[in-house]
Amino acid sequence: MADVRARMDCVEGDITKLDVEAIVNAANDRLVPGGGVDGAIHRAAGPELAEACRRIGRCPAGEARVTPGFRLKAKHVIHAVGPVWRGGAHDEDFVLAAAYRNSLEAARAHGVTSVAFPAISTGRYRYPPERAARTATQSVADFLRQHDRPERVVFACLGAEMTAIYRCALADVS
């Protein structure tokens, strides 16, 4: 377990400024620029990102698509679509775990050694942050146990409260 935990970290800050090879965008299923982290990533990457997303088309919840990072420090943007929270009885945990797993698989397929995730689905999609953090950290740990890449996974959190939630979830990874 120490090896998996050593490959995972949590930081408070702007995901667009992190020194990683890929950042994950909490995207909508149409891959059009939205608000929150999605809007911030699109603004930082420039208009070329929206055009690349337009060419891809749609991305169902639980899946991920990859584009170049354009003006970002990161070489790649992995667009992951998380579930909208509907009370927890509609496979939300399964879909959220799939979004993380498919993002990591996309990173691995592109030879990415470091990737940063936002708190997928916890904003506009209203996923309870504590539950999302447990699902995210456990899904990433399960993936890392089976794969040597990516070597480093960062959870980029906005605000002290979300950072504390993700750090607590990381400490509880089994």
Phi and psi restraints in degrees (value plus and minus 20) as a CYANA .aco file:
   2 ALA   PHI     -76.2   -36.2
   2 ALA   PSI     -57.1   -17.1
   3 ASP   PHI     -83.5   -43.5
   3 ASP   PSI     -63.6   -23.6
   4 VAL   PHI     -87.2   -47.2
   4 VAL   PSI     -66.0   -26.0
   5 ARG   PHI     -82.7   -42.7
   5 ARG   PSI     -53.6   -13.6
   6 ALA   PHI     -86.9   -46.9
   6 ALA   PSI     -40.6    -0.6
   7 ARG   PHI    -111.5   -71.5
   7 ARG   PSI     -23.9    16.1
   8 MET   PHI    -138.1   -98.1
   8 MET   PSI     122.2   162.2
   9 ASP   PHI    -166.8  -126.8
   9 ASP   PSI     145.4   185.4
  10 CYS   PHI    -152.7  -112.7
  10 CYS   PSI     111.7   151.7
  11 VAL   PHI    -151.8  -111.8
  11 VAL   PSI     131.4   171.4
  12 GLU   PHI    -116.9   -76.9
  12 GLU   PSI     105.0   145.0
  13 GLY   PHI     135.4   175.4
  13 GLY   PSI    -195.2  -155.2
  14 ASP   PHI    -100.9   -60.9
  14 ASP   PSI      95.5   135.5
  15 ILE   PHI     -79.9   -39.9
  15 ILE   PSI     -48.7    -8.7
  16 THR   PHI     -91.6   -51.6
  16 THR   PSI     -34.1     5.9
  17 LYS   PHI    -125.0   -85.0
  17 LYS   PSI     -19.0    21.0
  18 LEU   PHI     -94.3   -54.3
  18 LEU   PSI     128.6   168.6
  19 ASP   PHI    -110.3   -70.3
  19 ASP   PSI      56.5    96.5
  20 VAL   PHI    -154.5  -114.5
  20 VAL   PSI     140.9   180.9
  21 GLU   PHI     -95.9   -55.9
  21 GLU   PSI     -47.4    -7.4
  22 ALA   PHI    -163.2  -123.2
  22 ALA   PSI     124.1   164.1
  23 ILE   PHI    -138.7   -98.7
  23 ILE   PSI     128.6   168.6
  24 VAL   PHI    -117.6   -77.6
  24 VAL   PSI     114.5   154.5
  25 ASN   PHI    -121.1   -81.1
  25 ASN   PSI     108.3   148.3
  26 ALA   PHI     -98.4   -58.4
  26 ALA   PSI      65.9   105.9
  27 ALA   PHI    -110.9   -70.9
  27 ALA   PSI     144.8   184.8
  28 ASN   PHI    -115.2   -75.2
  28 ASN   PSI     146.1   186.1
  29 ASP   PHI     -87.7   -47.7
  29 ASP   PSI     -34.4     5.6
  30 ARG   PHI    -113.4   -73.4
  30 ARG   PSI     -26.8    13.2
  31 LEU   PHI      38.4    78.4
  31 LEU   PSI       8.5    48.5
  32 VAL   PHI    -115.2   -75.2
  32 VAL   PSI     128.5   168.5
  33 PRO   PHI     -76.0   -36.0
  33 PRO   PSI     115.2   155.2
  34 GLY   PHI    -147.2  -107.2
  34 GLY   PSI    -168.1  -128.1
  35 GLY   PHI    -120.0   -80.0
  35 GLY   PSI    -188.2  -148.2
  36 GLY   PHI      35.5    75.5
  36 GLY   PSI    -160.2  -120.2
  37 VAL   PHI     -83.5   -43.5
  37 VAL   PSI     -54.5   -14.5
  38 ASP   PHI     -80.3   -40.3
  38 ASP   PSI     -68.5   -28.5
  39 GLY   PHI     -83.4   -43.4
  39 GLY   PSI     -60.4   -20.4
  40 ALA   PHI     -83.2   -43.2
  40 ALA   PSI     -61.8   -21.8
  41 ILE   PHI     -85.8   -45.8
  41 ILE   PSI     -64.7   -24.7
  42 HIS   PHI     -83.0   -43.0
  42 HIS   PSI     -61.8   -21.8
  43 ARG   PHI     -82.8   -42.8
  43 ARG   PSI     -63.1   -23.1
  44 ALA   PHI     -91.2   -51.2
  44 ALA   PSI     -54.0   -14.0
  45 ALA   PHI     -99.6   -59.6
  45 ALA   PSI     -45.2    -5.2
  46 GLY   PHI      75.3   115.3
  46 GLY   PSI     151.8   191.8
  47 PRO   PHI     -85.1   -45.1
  47 PRO   PSI     -38.9     1.1
  48 GLU   PHI     -82.5   -42.5
  48 GLU   PSI     -50.6   -10.6
  49 LEU   PHI     -84.9   -44.9
  49 LEU   PSI     -65.0   -25.0
  50 ALA   PHI     -81.7   -41.7
  50 ALA   PSI     -58.8   -18.8
  51 GLU   PHI     -86.3   -46.3
  51 GLU   PSI     -61.4   -21.4
  52 ALA   PHI     -82.7   -42.7
  52 ALA   PSI     -60.8   -20.8
  53 CYS   PHI     -85.8   -45.8
  53 CYS   PSI     -60.2   -20.2
  54 ARG   PHI     -78.9   -38.9
  54 ARG   PSI     -59.9   -19.9
  55 ARG   PHI     -86.7   -46.7
  55 ARG   PSI     -51.9   -11.9
  56 ILE   PHI     -91.0   -51.0
  56 ILE   PSI     -62.8   -22.8
  57 GLY   PHI      76.9   116.9
  57 GLY   PSI    -145.6  -105.6
  58 ARG   PHI    -120.7   -80.7
  58 ARG   PSI     143.1   183.1
  59 CYS   PHI    -164.0  -124.0
  59 CYS   PSI      93.4   133.4
  60 PRO   PHI     -86.2   -46.2
  60 PRO   PSI     135.6   175.6
  61 ALA   PHI     -76.2   -36.2
  61 ALA   PSI     116.1   156.1
  62 GLY   PHI      73.4   113.4
  62 GLY   PSI     -30.8     9.2
  63 GLU   PHI    -126.5   -86.5
  63 GLU   PSI     155.1   195.1
  64 ALA   PHI    -165.1  -125.1
  64 ALA   PSI     129.8   169.8
  65 ARG   PHI    -152.8  -112.8
  65 ARG   PSI     134.0   174.0
  66 VAL   PHI    -139.3   -99.3
  66 VAL   PSI     117.8   157.8
  67 THR   PHI    -151.1  -111.1
  67 THR   PSI     146.9   186.9
  68 PRO   PHI     -84.8   -44.8
  68 PRO   PSI     142.4   182.4
  69 GLY   PHI    -105.5   -65.5
  69 GLY   PSI     -32.9     7.1
  70 PHE   PHI      32.2    72.2
  70 PHE   PSI    -130.6   -90.6
  71 ARG   PHI    -106.2   -66.2
  71 ARG   PSI     -16.5    23.5
  72 LEU   PHI     -99.1   -59.1
  72 LEU   PSI     140.3   180.3
  73 LYS   PHI     -85.0   -45.0
  73 LYS   PSI     -57.1   -17.1
  74 ALA   PHI     -91.6   -51.6
  74 ALA   PSI     120.7   160.7
  75 LYS   PHI     -93.3   -53.3
  75 LYS   PSI     -51.3   -11.3
  76 HIS   PHI    -148.3  -108.3
  76 HIS   PSI     130.4   170.4
  77 VAL   PHI    -137.7   -97.7
  77 VAL   PSI     105.4   145.4
  78 ILE   PHI    -123.8   -83.8
  78 ILE   PSI      95.7   135.7
  79 HIS   PHI    -112.1   -72.1
  79 HIS   PSI      91.3   131.3
  80 ALA   PHI    -132.9   -92.9
  80 ALA   PSI     115.0   155.0
  81 VAL   PHI    -126.6   -86.6
  81 VAL   PSI      96.4   136.4
  82 GLY   PHI    -111.9   -71.9
  82 GLY   PSI     152.6   192.6
  83 PRO   PHI    -102.8   -62.8
  83 PRO   PSI     133.6   173.6
  84 VAL   PHI    -101.2   -61.2
  84 VAL   PSI     112.2   152.2
  85 TRP   PHI     -90.4   -50.4
  85 TRP   PSI     104.0   144.0
  86 ARG   PHI    -147.3  -107.3
  86 ARG   PSI      13.2    53.2
  87 GLY   PHI      82.7   122.7
  87 GLY   PSI     -30.5     9.5
  88 GLY   PHI      76.1   116.1
  88 GLY   PSI     -22.4    17.6
  89 ALA   PHI    -125.7   -85.7
  89 ALA   PSI      -4.3    35.7
  90 HIS   PHI    -142.7  -102.7
  90 HIS   PSI      19.9    59.9
  91 ASP   PHI      43.0    83.0
  91 ASP   PSI       4.4    44.4
  92 GLU   PHI     -80.1   -40.1
  92 GLU   PSI     -62.3   -22.3
  93 ASP   PHI     -82.8   -42.8
  93 ASP   PSI     -62.7   -22.7
  94 PHE   PHI     -82.0   -42.0
  94 PHE   PSI     -64.9   -24.9
  95 VAL   PHI     -88.1   -48.1
  95 VAL   PSI     -60.7   -20.7
  96 LEU   PHI     -84.3   -44.3
  96 LEU   PSI     -64.8   -24.8
  97 ALA   PHI     -79.7   -39.7
  97 ALA   PSI     -59.9   -19.9
  98 ALA   PHI     -84.0   -44.0
  98 ALA   PSI     -58.0   -18.0
  99 ALA   PHI     -81.8   -41.8
  99 ALA   PSI     -62.1   -22.1
 100 TYR   PHI     -88.3   -48.3
 100 TYR   PSI     -66.9   -26.9
 101 ARG   PHI     -81.2   -41.2
 101 ARG   PSI     -65.8   -25.8
 102 ASN   PHI     -88.1   -48.1
 102 ASN   PSI     -52.4   -12.4
 103 SER   PHI     -84.7   -44.7
 103 SER   PSI     -64.0   -24.0
 104 LEU   PHI     -86.5   -46.5
 104 LEU   PSI     -57.2   -17.2
 105 GLU   PHI     -85.3   -45.3
 105 GLU   PSI     -60.2   -20.2
 106 ALA   PHI     -84.6   -44.6
 106 ALA   PSI     -61.5   -21.5
 107 ALA   PHI     -80.8   -40.8
 107 ALA   PSI     -66.5   -26.5
 108 ARG   PHI     -81.8   -41.8
 108 ARG   PSI     -62.4   -22.4
 109 ALA   PHI     -83.5   -43.5
 109 ALA   PSI     -47.9    -7.9
 110 HIS   PHI    -115.9   -75.9
 110 HIS   PSI     -10.0    30.0
 111 GLY   PHI      52.1    92.1
 111 GLY   PSI      -0.4    39.6
 112 VAL   PHI     -93.0   -53.0
 112 VAL   PSI     111.9   151.9
 113 THR   PHI    -119.3   -79.3
 113 THR   PSI     -40.3    -0.3
 114 SER   PHI    -159.5  -119.5
 114 SER   PSI     116.0   156.0
 115 VAL   PHI    -161.9  -121.9
 115 VAL   PSI     124.2   164.2
 116 ALA   PHI    -138.3   -98.3
 116 ALA   PSI     117.2   157.2
 117 PHE   PHI    -132.4   -92.4
 117 PHE   PSI     122.4   162.4
 118 PRO   PHI    -105.9   -65.9
 118 PRO   PSI    -198.6  -158.6
 119 ALA   PHI    -104.0   -64.0
 119 ALA   PSI      61.8   101.8
 120 ILE   PHI     -76.1   -36.1
 120 ILE   PSI     113.9   153.9
 121 SER   PHI      52.8    92.8
 121 SER   PSI     -19.7    20.3
 122 THR   PHI    -106.0   -66.0
 122 THR   PSI     -29.2    10.8
 123 GLY   PHI    -111.0   -71.0
 123 GLY   PSI    -130.7   -90.7
 124 ARG   PHI     -77.1   -37.1
 124 ARG   PSI     -48.1    -8.1
 125 TYR   PHI    -104.2   -64.2
 125 TYR   PSI     -22.4    17.6
 126 ARG   PHI      40.8    80.8
 126 ARG   PSI       5.7    45.7
 127 TYR   PHI     -88.3   -48.3
 127 TYR   PSI     112.1   152.1
 128 PRO   PHI     -79.0   -39.0
 128 PRO   PSI     103.5   143.5
 129 PRO   PHI     -75.4   -35.4
 129 PRO   PSI     -63.3   -23.3
 130 GLU   PHI     -83.0   -43.0
 130 GLU   PSI     -63.4   -23.4
 131 ARG   PHI     -87.1   -47.1
 131 ARG   PSI     -61.6   -21.6
 132 ALA   PHI     -82.6   -42.6
 132 ALA   PSI     -62.4   -22.4
 133 ALA   PHI     -84.1   -44.1
 133 ALA   PSI     -62.2   -22.2
 134 ARG   PHI     -82.6   -42.6
 134 ARG   PSI     -64.8   -24.8
 135 THR   PHI     -84.1   -44.1
 135 THR   PSI     -64.4   -24.4
 136 ALA   PHI     -82.8   -42.8
 136 ALA   PSI     -72.6   -32.6
 137 THR   PHI     -86.9   -46.9
 137 THR   PSI     -58.8   -18.8
 138 GLN   PHI     -88.9   -48.9
 138 GLN   PSI     -60.0   -20.0
 139 SER   PHI     -83.2   -43.2
 139 SER   PSI     -63.2   -23.2
 140 VAL   PHI     -85.5   -45.5
 140 VAL   PSI     -64.8   -24.8
 141 ALA   PHI     -80.1   -40.1
 141 ALA   PSI     -63.7   -23.7
 142 ASP   PHI     -80.2   -40.2
 142 ASP   PSI     -61.5   -21.5
 143 PHE   PHI     -86.0   -46.0
 143 PHE   PSI     -66.3   -26.3
 144 LEU   PHI     -84.6   -44.6
 144 LEU   PSI     -49.0    -9.0
 145 ARG   PHI     -83.4   -43.4
 145 ARG   PSI     -46.7    -6.7
 146 GLN   PHI    -120.7   -80.7
 146 GLN   PSI     -31.6     8.4
 147 HIS   PHI    -157.1  -117.1
 147 HIS   PSI     125.6   165.6
 148 ASP   PHI    -108.3   -68.3
 148 ASP   PSI     -30.1     9.9
 149 ARG   PHI    -149.4  -109.4
 149 ARG   PSI     123.7   163.7
 150 PRO   PHI     -88.0   -48.0
 150 PRO   PSI     133.2   173.2
 151 GLU   PHI     -98.0   -58.0
 151 GLU   PSI     -48.2    -8.2
 152 ARG   PHI    -157.5  -117.5
 152 ARG   PSI     111.0   151.0
 153 VAL   PHI    -145.5  -105.5
 153 VAL   PSI     108.5   148.5
 154 VAL   PHI    -137.5   -97.5
 154 VAL   PSI     114.3   154.3
 155 PHE   PHI    -117.9   -77.9
 155 PHE   PSI      92.7   132.7
 156 ALA   PHI    -115.4   -75.4
 156 ALA   PSI      96.8   136.8
 157 CYS   PHI    -134.4   -94.4
 157 CYS   PSI     122.2   162.2
 158 LEU   PHI    -116.5   -76.5
 158 LEU   PSI      98.4   138.4
 159 GLY   PHI      73.4   113.4
 159 GLY   PSI     131.8   171.8
 160 ALA   PHI     -85.1   -45.1
 160 ALA   PSI     -56.6   -16.6
 161 GLU   PHI     -84.6   -44.6
 161 GLU   PSI     -68.1   -28.1
 162 MET   PHI     -86.3   -46.3
 162 MET   PSI     -58.0   -18.0
 163 THR   PHI     -80.7   -40.7
 163 THR   PSI     -64.6   -24.6
 164 ALA   PHI     -82.4   -42.4
 164 ALA   PSI     -59.6   -19.6
 165 ILE   PHI     -82.6   -42.6
 165 ILE   PSI     -65.9   -25.9
 166 TYR   PHI     -90.7   -50.7
 166 TYR   PSI     -56.5   -16.5
 167 ARG   PHI     -84.3   -44.3
 167 ARG   PSI     -59.5   -19.5
 168 CYS   PHI     -84.1   -44.1
 168 CYS   PSI     -64.1   -24.1
 169 ALA   PHI     -82.8   -42.8
 169 ALA   PSI     -59.9   -19.9
 170 LEU   PHI     -82.3   -42.3
 170 LEU   PSI     -60.5   -20.5
 171 ALA   PHI     -85.2   -45.2
 171 ALA   PSI     -45.9    -5.9
 172 ASP   PHI    -114.3   -74.3
 172 ASP   PSI     -18.4    21.6
 173 VAL   PHI     -77.8   -37.8
 173 VAL   PSI     111.3   151.3
